[in-house]
Amino acid sequence: MAIAWSDNAPIYRQLKERVVEMMLDGVLKPGDALPSVRQIAADYQLNPITVSRAYQELADEALVEKRRGLGMYVTDGARDKLLSSERERFLKEEWPAMLERIRRLGLNLEQLLQASNDGGAQ
């Protein structure tokens, strides 16, 4: 899990988002164990409390479950739950801004599709 920390958000949130991305990408599947708090803290030179806070938010959202003495595990249905919430967030928050930028630039569907087929080059 390679992570480059930014100053734009708290580290625990960035760590949580990285774990969410891994779930969405299928890197972490239902039943998979998350690396231990101590391991992540040591690997990325983080305070264990920071790692615990990220993991606790994932648990609060029922994306992972704590198994006493064993660690944290991805729950069944975590990916589907994430897909649903991320799609909703995209459509409500990101898409309107993107659509406005497309309109402002005077792009049409044909240009957008062509650019996506060309890998973004025009």
Residue pairs with C-beta under 8 A, 6 or more apart in sequence:
1 18
1 22
1 35
1 40
3 14
3 15
3 18
3 44
5 11
5 14
6 14
11 46
11 50
12 50
12 51
12 53
12 54
12 57
13 54
13 57
15 40
15 44
15 46
15 50
15 51
15 54
16 54
16 57
16 58
19 28
19 34
19 54
19 58
20 58
20 63
20 82
20 86
22 28
23 63
23 74
23 78
23 79
23 82
24 79
24 82
24 83
24 86
26 79
28 34
28 74
29 74
29 79
30 74
30 75
30 76
30 77
30 78
30 79
31 73
31 74
31 76
32 73
32 74
33 70
33 71
33 72
33 73
34 55
34 58
34 64
34 71
34 72
34 73
34 74
35 43
36 71
37 48
37 51
37 52
37 55
38 48
40 46
40 51
41 47
41 48
41 50
41 51
55 64
55 72
58 64
58 72
59 65
59 66
59 72
61 81
62 75
62 78
62 81
63 74
63 75
63 78
63 81
63 82
64 72
64 73
64 74
64 75
64 78
65 72
65 73
65 75
66 72
67 73
102 112
111 122
114 122
115 121
115 122
